[in-house]
């Protein structure tokens, strides 16, 4: 299988288009298509904070649901947007306010259409993807070896939010443990969720969230070549959003 896995987009549609063009996809049909049949994979967090979340939803829905020639697994922001679209009580903060504002500026008919598409995309998505006969796992915030194949509540929390302790950092964000440091499984784990300045490769795990929405880069991992391809972000640079590892 040949797949190009893209890190957290967060509404950065222009960067998504530029990155796929760099990866050899053509947009002649209005969607990214590769002449040699490569497919795209998305690690979640399609929306929030960036300028064009609705456009990103539309494209990913068309690729994954309508044409069934791409892979998507949800992130924590996707989960929150899903609950928002269901009418559940969620706090419209931490980036959701930008997606909500875009959504509310649409005509009623377009609102219904994008809401329906995102709900369908989310409900059809697996919690995490196991591909290439178990050799490749795509999970938004990562996954422990012993969780692969399971989907109970603890696994869902880990896949969406990472290895959280229940404690908070001074800025209110949850404290996350460095699970990748202790991963020793055979499957290659590709994930995002924690913005890093450069892709972080450790113990057969690849963090490809290079903070596109915080002025970093949007990054893809080409599999099975294991080649990293990035494009610079057009967003303002926010230094403190990037995680430093010891």
C-alpha positions in Angstrom: 0.0 0.0 0.0 1.2 3.5 -0.8 -0.2 6.2 1.4 0.7 9.8 2.2 -0.3 10.6 5.8 -0.9 14.2 6.6 -0.6 15.8 10.1 -3.2 18.0 11.9 -4.6 20.5 9.3 -6.7 22.6 11.7 -8.4 24.5 8.8 -5.2 25.3 6.9 -6.6 24.6 3.5 -4.0 26.5 1.5 -1.2 24.5 3.1 -3.1 21.2 2.5 -3.4 22.1 -1.2 0.3 23.1 -1.4 1.4 20.0 0.4 -0.6 17.6 -1.8 0.7 19.3 -5.0 4.3 18.9 -3.6 3.5 15.2 -3.1 2.5 14.8 -6.7 -1.3 15.1 -6.5 -3.3 17.0 -9.2 -6.3 19.1 -8.3 -7.8 19.2 -11.8 -11.0 17.6 -10.6 -11.2 19.8 -7.6 -9.8 17.0 -5.4 -6.3 15.8 -4.9 -5.7 12.7 -7.2 -2.4 11.0 -7.7 -1.5 9.6 -11.1 0.1 6.5 -9.7 -2.8 5.6 -7.4 -1.3 6.8 -4.0 -3.9 7.6 -1.4 -4.1 10.2 1.4 -4.5 9.5 5.1 -5.5 12.1 7.7 -4.6 11.9 11.4 -7.5 14.0 12.6 -8.0 17.6 13.8 -9.1 18.7 10.4 -10.7 21.9 11.8 -10.4 24.7 14.3 -8.1 27.8 14.7 -7.3 28.0 11.0 -9.1 30.1 8.4 -10.8 27.4 6.2 -12.2 24.5 8.3 -15.4 24.2 6.2 -13.3 23.8 3.0 -11.2 21.1 4.6 -14.3 19.2 5.8 -15.7 19.3 2.3 -12.6 18.0 0.6 -12.0 15.2 3.2 -15.6 14.1 3.1 -15.5 13.9 -0.7 -12.3 11.9 -0.6 -13.1 9.5 2.2 -16.9 9.1 2.1 -18.0 10.0 -1.4 -15.1 8.5 -3.4 -13.8 6.1 -0.8 -10.2 6.6 -1.8 -8.6 8.2 1.3 -8.4 7.3 5.0 -9.4 9.4 8.0 -9.3 8.9 11.7 -10.7 11.5 14.1 -8.9 13.8 16.6 -10.1 15.4 19.7 -11.1 18.6 17.8 -13.1 16.4 15.4 -14.8 14.7 18.4 -15.8 18.1 19.9 -17.1 19.4 16.5 -19.1 16.3 16.1 -20.7 16.9 19.6 -21.3 20.5 18.6 -23.1 19.5 15.4 -25.2 17.0 17.3 -26.4 19.9 19.5 -24.7 18.7 22.6 -23.5 21.3 25.1 -19.8 22.0 24.4 -17.6 25.0 25.2 -17.0 26.9 22.0 -13.4 27.6 22.8 -9.9 26.3 22.1 -10.4 26.9 18.3 -13.9 25.6 17.9 -15.1 29.3 17.9 -13.4 29.8 14.5 -15.2 26.7 12.9 -18.5 27.7 14.6 -18.2 31.3 13.2 -17.5 29.9 9.6 -20.4 27.5 10.0 -22.8 30.2 11.2 -21.9 32.6 8.3 -23.2 30.0 5.8 -26.6 29.9 4.3 -29.0 27.6 6.2 -28.9 25.1 3.3 -25.1 25.0 3.3 -25.1 24.7 7.1 -27.3 21.6 6.9 -25.1 20.1 4.1 -21.7 20.6 5.9 -23.2 19.4 9.2 -24.6 16.3 7.6 -21.3 15.6 5.8 -19.1 16.0 8.9 -21.4 13.8 11.0 -21.3 11.1 8.3 -17.5 11.4 8.0 -17.1 11.1 11.8 -19.5 8.3 12.3 -18.0 6.2 9.6 -14.5 6.7 10.8 -12.7 4.1 12.9 -11.2 5.2 16.2 -7.8 4.5 14.7 -6.6 2.8 11.5 -4.7 -0.4 11.2 -3.4 -0.8 7.7 -0.9 -2.8 5.6 -1.6 -6.1 7.5 -1.0 -4.5 10.9 2.4 -2.9 9.9 1.0 0.6 10.0 -1.3 2.3 12.6 -2.6 5.8 12.3 -4.0 7.1 15.6 -4.6 10.8 16.3 -2.6 11.2 19.6 -0.9 7.8 19.3 -1.6 4.4 20.8 0.0 1.9 23.2 1.1 -1.5 21.9 -1.4 -3.3 24.2 -4.3 -1.1 23.0 -4.0 -2.0 19.3 -7.1 -4.0 18.4 -9.2 -2.6 21.3 -11.7 0.3 21.4 -12.9 0.6 25.0 -13.2 3.9 26.8 -9.6 4.0 28.0 -8.3 3.4 24.4 -10.6 6.1 23.0 -9.3 8.6 25.6 -5.7 7.8 24.8 -6.2 7.9 21.0 -8.0 11.3 21.2 -6.1 13.1 23.9 -2.8 11.2 24.5 -1.4 9.8 27.6 -3.0 12.3 30.0 -2.5 12.2 33.8 -5.5 14.2 34.9 -3.2 17.1 35.9 -3.1 20.4 34.2 -0.3 22.7 33.0 -0.2 26.3 34.1 -2.0 27.3 30.8 -4.8 24.9 31.6 -3.8 22.3 29.0 -3.7 18.6 30.2 -0.3 17.2 31.2 0.7 14.5 28.7 3.2 11.7 29.3 5.7 10.8 26.6 4.2 7.4 25.6 6.3 7.1 22.4 9.5 6.9 24.6 8.3 3.6 25.9 6.8 2.2 22.7 8.4 -1.0 21.5 5.8 -2.5 19.2 6.4 -3.8 15.6 3.7 -1.6 14.0 4.8 1.8 12.8 2.6 4.4 14.7 1.9 7.6 12.8 0.2 10.3 14.9 -0.2 14.1 15.6 -2.0 16.0 18.3 1.2 17.4 20.0 2.8 20.2 17.9 6.5 19.8 17.4 8.9 22.0 15.4 10.2 19.0 13.4 8.6 15.6 12.9 9.6 13.4 15.9 10.8 9.9 15.1 11.3 7.6 18.1 10.9 3.8 18.5 9.0 3.3 15.2 6.6 6.2 16.0 6.3 9.3 13.9 4.7 12.5 15.3 3.9 14.5 12.1 2.0 17.4 13.7 4.4 20.2 12.9 2.0 23.0 14.0 0.7 24.3 10.7 -1.9 26.4 12.5 0.7 27.9 14.8 3.0 29.1 12.0 5.1 25.9 11.8 4.7 23.5 8.8 2.2 21.0 7.4 3.9 17.7 7.2 3.2 14.4 5.4 4.8 11.0 5.8 5.1 9.0 2.6 4.6 5.3 3.4 6.2 2.8 2.8 9.1 5.1 1.7 9.1 6.7 5.2 10.0 10.0 3.5 8.8 13.3 5.2 7.5 16.1 3.1 6.6 19.6 4.5 5.4 23.0 3.4 5.7 26.2 5.5 2.6 27.6 7.2 1.1 31.0 6.3 -0.1 31.5 9.9 1.6 33.7 12.5 4.3 31.8 14.5 3.4 31.0 18.1 6.6 29.7 19.8 5.0 28.5 23.1 2.6 26.1 21.3 5.4 23.8 20.3 6.3 20.9 22.6 10.0 20.5 23.5 11.1 16.9 24.4 14.1 16.1 26.6 
